[in-house]
Amino acid sequence: MVWVRYVGGRLLALVLTVLVGSVVVFLVMKAAPGDPAVAALGESARPELVAAFRAKHNLDVPWALQYGRWLSGIARGDFGLSLTVASDRPIAGLIAARLPNTIFIGVMALLIAVILSLIAGTIAALRRGKLADTIATSLAAFGISMPDFWLSYVLILVFALGLGLFPAYGFIAPAQSFTGALYSGFLPALAVSAPLAAVFARTLRTSLLEAGNKDYVVAARSFGFHPAYVFVHWIFRNALIPYITIIGLQIRYILGGVVVIERIFGISGVGSLMVDGAFARDYPVVQACAVVFLVIVLSVNLVVDVVCSLLDPKRAR
């Protein structure tokens, strides 16, 4: 019952947050300058054509009614029709075709960041004050200071144009070739993961050092347990709680980085679709992409909360 109430409360909070976020996204897009009808039909379009376009896409009714229809459509999986990016094509289909690419790059970036941070953070904590710790913390500080778009161009210059190891532009969808997606998506994923790995490594190092000084760790050592056993069962497990929490909080930065990275590397993803919609004043497309990103972030945070509760059962009480 405790777990049912806990997870149920988190799901309710997720739904309420999505509702509030959808209102904010809708109002922000409506406050943006420009007329979608004029953007789609052109400045020289006849007034009757503009009026018919607005009526077709529910742009001629009050904002509250527009939001109600938009929200009811989302509940059915219908995000409406594209205005300019892909005229009159269902937005849900556009997102469904591009979302796997975005998720693939995001997951790949997250895996790279986690692997690098686990290695660097653990070595830095175990070798505190030594040369390895200095190198790891210096690289982490350097990684945090690097913007992902700048790192993207550096990676293209060195590994694509210079060494010819990876493609500089273009992406093979995982549905076409999984190995091709790994190959063509490595540089974009690395550009997104480098700053994240630096943040994760510093968090893990700090958590490991703090956990190593806890009273229960001192007691475990006094009982004569092997240092490796103490590290795995008392230090590392408890250090994972803040580490996993920071991973969940950084998911939004992964999605934000993917939006930029997709444009640089020519990846047909939701991020590039969102940018195209913003430039073309295709407000329904931008709204739909923003809601999808919001749901992904909140869902990941829910999973992180559940995992942290499993590591520390007191959180679920």
C-alpha positions as CSV (number, residue, x, y, z in Angstrom):
1,M,0.0,0.0,0.0
2,V,2.9,2.4,0.7
3,W,4.3,1.9,-2.7
4,V,0.9,2.2,-4.3
5,R,0.3,5.5,-2.6
6,Y,3.8,6.7,-3.4
7,V,3.7,5.9,-7.1
8,G,0.1,7.0,-7.4
9,G,1.0,10.4,-5.9
10,R,3.9,10.8,-8.2
11,L,1.7,9.9,-11.2
12,L,-0.9,12.5,-10.2
13,A,1.8,15.1,-9.8
14,L,3.1,14.2,-13.3
15,V,-0.4,14.7,-14.8
16,L,-0.9,18.0,-13.1
17,T,2.5,19.3,-14.1
18,V,1.8,18.3,-17.7
19,L,-1.5,20.2,-17.6
20,V,0.2,23.3,-16.2
21,G,3.0,23.0,-18.7
22,S,0.6,22.7,-21.6
23,V,-1.1,25.9,-20.6
24,V,2.2,27.7,-20.4
25,V,3.3,26.4,-23.8
26,F,0.0,27.2,-25.4
27,L,-0.1,30.8,-24.0
28,V,3.6,31.5,-24.9
29,M,3.0,30.4,-28.5
30,K,-0.2,32.4,-28.8
31,A,1.7,35.5,-27.5
32,A,4.4,35.1,-30.2
33,P,4.4,37.7,-33.0
34,G,3.1,36.9,-36.5
35,D,0.1,35.3,-38.0
36,P,0.3,31.6,-38.8
37,A,-2.3,32.0,-41.6
38,V,-0.3,34.7,-43.3
39,A,2.9,32.7,-42.8
40,A,1.4,29.7,-44.4
41,L,-0.4,31.5,-47.3
42,G,1.9,34.4,-47.9
43,E,1.5,38.1,-47.5
44,S,-0.4,38.5,-50.8
45,A,-3.1,35.9,-49.9
46,R,-6.7,37.0,-50.3
47,P,-8.6,37.8,-47.1
48,E,-11.2,35.1,-47.8
49,L,-8.4,32.4,-48.1
50,V,-6.9,33.6,-44.8
51,A,-10.3,33.5,-43.1
52,A,-10.9,29.9,-44.4
53,F,-7.4,28.8,-43.2
54,R,-8.1,30.2,-39.7
55,A,-11.5,28.5,-39.6
56,K,-10.0,25.2,-40.7
57,H,-7.3,25.2,-38.0
58,N,-9.5,26.7,-35.2
59,L,-7.6,30.0,-35.2
60,D,-10.8,32.1,-35.4
61,V,-12.2,31.1,-32.0
62,P,-11.3,32.4,-28.5
63,W,-8.0,31.1,-27.0
64,A,-9.8,29.2,-24.2
65,L,-11.8,27.2,-26.7
66,Q,-8.6,26.7,-28.8
67,Y,-6.8,25.3,-25.8
68,G,-9.7,23.0,-24.9
69,R,-9.9,21.5,-28.4
70,W,-6.1,21.2,-28.5
71,L,-6.0,19.5,-25.1
72,S,-8.8,17.1,-25.9
73,G,-7.0,16.2,-29.1
74,I,-3.8,15.5,-27.2
75,A,-5.7,13.2,-24.9
76,R,-6.6,11.2,-28.0
77,G,-3.1,11.2,-29.4
78,D,-4.1,13.9,-32.0
79,F,-1.8,16.9,-32.0
80,G,-3.6,18.5,-34.9
81,L,-2.3,19.4,-38.4
82,S,0.9,21.1,-39.4
83,L,0.4,24.6,-40.7
84,T,3.6,25.3,-42.7
85,V,6.3,22.7,-42.0
86,A,4.3,19.9,-43.6
87,S,1.1,21.4,-44.7
88,D,-2.0,19.6,-43.4
89,R,0.0,16.5,-42.3
90,P,-0.8,15.1,-38.9
91,I,1.7,16.3,-36.3
92,A,1.5,13.0,-34.4
93,G,2.9,11.2,-37.5
94,L,5.7,13.7,-37.9
95,I,6.7,13.3,-34.3
96,A,6.4,9.5,-34.4
97,A,8.7,9.3,-37.4
98,R,11.4,11.5,-35.8
99,L,11.1,10.6,-32.1
100,P,13.1,7.4,-32.3
101,N,16.1,9.3,-33.7
102,T,16.0,11.9,-30.9
103,I,15.6,9.1,-28.2
104,F,18.5,7.2,-29.7
105,I,20.9,10.1,-29.6
106,G,19.7,11.1,-26.1
107,V,20.0,7.5,-24.7
108,M,23.4,7.1,-26.4
109,A,24.6,10.4,-24.9
110,L,23.3,9.4,-21.5
111,L,25.1,6.0,-21.6
112,I,28.4,7.6,-22.6
113,A,28.1,10.2,-19.9
114,V,27.2,7.6,-17.2
115,I,30.1,5.3,-18.2
116,L,32.7,8.0,-18.3
117,S,31.4,9.6,-15.0
118,L,31.4,6.3,-13.2
119,I,35.0,5.6,-14.1
120,A,36.3,9.1,-13.6
121,G,34.3,9.8,-10.4
122,T,35.2,6.6,-8.7
123,I,38.9,6.9,-9.6
124,A,38.9,10.5,-8.3
125,A,37.3,9.5,-5.0
126,L,39.5,6.5,-4.4
127,R,42.7,8.4,-5.3
128,R,41.7,11.6,-3.5
129,G,44.5,14.2,-3.6
130,K,46.6,12.1,-6.0
131,L,47.5,12.8,-9.6
132,A,44.5,10.8,-10.9
133,D,42.2,12.9,-8.8
134,T,43.7,16.1,-10.1
135,I,43.4,15.0,-13.7
136,A,39.8,13.8,-13.3
137,T,38.6,16.9,-11.6
138,S,40.5,19.2,-14.1
139,L,38.9,17.3,-17.0
140,A,35.5,17.7,-15.3
141,A,35.9,21.4,-14.9
142,F,37.0,21.7,-18.5
143,G,34.0,19.6,-19.6
144,I,31.5,21.7,-17.7
145,S,32.8,24.9,-19.3
146,M,32.5,23.6,-22.9
147,P,29.2,24.5,-24.7
148,D,27.9,21.5,-26.6
149,F,27.5,23.4,-29.9
150,W,31.2,24.5,-29.8
151,L,32.3,21.0,-29.0
152,S,30.2,19.7,-31.9
153,Y,32.2,21.8,-34.4
154,V,35.5,20.8,-32.7
155,L,34.6,17.1,-33.0
156,I,33.6,17.6,-36.7
157,L,36.8,19.4,-37.4
158,V,39.1,16.8,-35.7
159,F,37.3,13.4,-36.2
160,A,35.3,14.0,-39.4
161,L,37.1,16.5,-41.5
162,G,40.6,15.9,-40.1
163,L,40.8,12.2,-39.4
164,G,37.8,11.1,-41.5
165,L,36.7,8.6,-38.8
166,F,33.1,9.7,-38.6
167,P,30.6,11.5,-40.9
168,A,30.4,15.3,-40.5
169,Y,26.7,15.5,-41.4
170,G,23.8,13.1,-41.7
171,F,22.3,10.3,-39.6
172,I,21.2,6.8,-40.3
173,A,18.0,6.0,-38.5
174,P,18.2,3.0,-36.1
175,A,15.2,1.4,-37.9
176,Q,17.3,1.3,-41.0
177,S,20.6,0.1,-39.5
178,F,21.4,-0.1,-35.8
179,T,25.1,-0.2,-36.4
180,G,24.8,2.6,-38.8
181,A,23.0,4.7,-36.2
182,L,25.7,4.0,-33.7
183,Y,28.4,5.0,-36.1
184,S,26.7,8.2,-37.5
185,G,25.4,9.1,-34.1
186,F,28.6,8.8,-32.1
187,L,29.9,12.4,-32.6
188,P,26.5,14.0,-31.8
189,A,26.0,11.8,-28.7
190,L,29.6,12.6,-27.6
191,A,29.0,16.4,-28.0
192,V,25.9,16.1,-25.8
193,S,27.5,13.8,-23.2
194,A,30.8,15.5,-22.5
195,P,29.4,18.3,-20.3
196,L,27.0,15.9,-18.6
197,A,29.8,13.4,-17.9
198,A,31.7,16.2,-16.2
199,V,28.7,17.1,-13.9
200,F,28.0,13.4,-13.1
201,A,31.6,12.7,-12.3
202,R,31.9,15.6,-9.9
203,T,28.7,14.6,-8.2
204,L,29.7,11.0,-7.8
205,R,33.1,12.0,-6.4
206,T,31.6,14.2,-3.8
207,S,28.9,11.7,-2.9
208,L,31.5,8.9,-2.5
209,L,33.7,11.0,-0.3
210,E,30.8,12.0,1.9
211,A,29.5,8.4,2.2
212,G,32.9,7.2,3.1
213,N,32.9,9.3,6.2
214,K,29.6,8.1,7.5
215,D,29.4,6.4,10.9
216,Y,28.0,3.2,9.5
217,V,31.0,2.9,7.1
218,V,33.4,3.4,10.0
219,A,31.5,0.7,12.0
220,A,31.6,-1.7,9.0
221,R,35.4,-1.2,8.7
222,S,35.8,-1.8,12.4
223,F,34.1,-5.1,12.0
224,G,36.9,-6.2,9.7
225,F,34.9,-6.4,6.4
226,H,37.0,-6.3,3.3
227,P,37.5,-2.8,1.9
228,A,36.0,-3.7,-1.5
229,Y,32.9,-5.2,0.3
230,V,32.5,-2.0,2.4
231,F,32.9,0.2,-0.7
232,V,30.3,-1.7,-2.8
233,H,27.6,-2.3,-0.1
234,W,27.9,0.8,2.0
235,I,29.7,3.6,0.2
236,F,28.9,3.1,-3.4
237,R,25.2,2.2,-3.0
238,N,24.5,5.2,-0.8
239,A,26.5,7.5,-3.1
240,L,24.3,6.4,-6.0
241,I,21.2,8.2,-4.6
242,P,22.4,11.8,-5.3
243,Y,24.2,10.6,-8.4
244,I,21.0,9.1,-9.9
245,T,19.0,12.2,-8.8
246,I,21.3,14.5,-10.7
247,I,21.0,12.3,-13.8
248,G,17.3,12.7,-13.7
249,L,17.6,16.5,-13.3
250,Q,20.0,16.7,-16.3
251,I,17.6,15.0,-18.7
252,R,16.2,18.4,-19.7
253,Y,19.7,19.5,-20.7
254,I,20.1,16.4,-22.8
255,L,16.9,17.3,-24.7
256,G,17.9,21.0,-24.9
257,G,21.3,19.9,-26.3
258,V,19.7,17.6,-28.8
259,V,17.7,20.4,-30.3
260,V,20.9,22.2,-31.2
261,I,23.0,19.1,-32.0
262,E,20.3,17.8,-34.5
263,R,20.6,21.0,-36.5
264,I,24.4,20.9,-36.6
265,F,24.7,17.3,-37.6
266,G,21.6,17.1,-39.8
267,I,19.6,14.7,-37.7
268,S,15.9,14.4,-38.5
269,G,14.6,14.4,-35.0
270,V,12.0,16.1,-32.8
271,G,14.4,18.9,-31.9
272,S,15.1,19.9,-35.5
273,L,11.3,19.6,-36.2
274,M,10.7,22.0,-33.3
275,V,13.2,24.5,-34.7
276,D,11.7,24.3,-38.2
277,G,8.3,24.9,-36.7
278,A,9.5,28.0,-34.8
279,F,11.1,29.5,-37.9
280,A,8.0,28.7,-40.0
281,R,5.6,30.0,-37.3
282,D,4.0,26.5,-37.2
283,Y,2.7,27.0,-33.7
284,P,1.0,23.6,-33.4
285,V,4.2,21.8,-34.2
286,V,6.2,23.7,-31.6
287,Q,3.5,23.2,-29.0
288,A,3.4,19.4,-29.7
289,C,7.2,19.1,-29.5
290,A,7.3,21.0,-26.3
291,V,4.6,18.8,-24.7
292,V,6.4,15.7,-25.8
293,F,9.7,16.9,-24.3
294,L,7.9,17.8,-21.1
295,V,6.3,14.3,-20.8
296,I,9.7,12.7,-21.4
297,V,11.4,14.8,-18.7
298,L,8.7,14.2,-16.1
299,S,8.5,10.5,-16.9
300,V,12.3,10.1,-16.5
301,N,12.1,12.0,-13.2
302,L,9.4,9.7,-12.0
303,V,11.6,6.7,-12.8
304,V,14.5,8.3,-11.0
305,D,12.4,8.9,-7.9
306,V,11.3,5.3,-7.8
307,V,14.8,4.0,-8.3
308,C,16.1,6.2,-5.5
309,S,13.3,5.0,-3.2
310,L,14.4,1.4,-3.9
311,L,18.0,2.3,-3.0
312,D,16.8,4.2,0.1
313,P,13.4,2.6,1.3
314,K,12.9,5.4,3.9
315,R,12.0,7.8,1.0
316,A,8.9,5.8,0.2
317,R,7.6,5.8,3.7
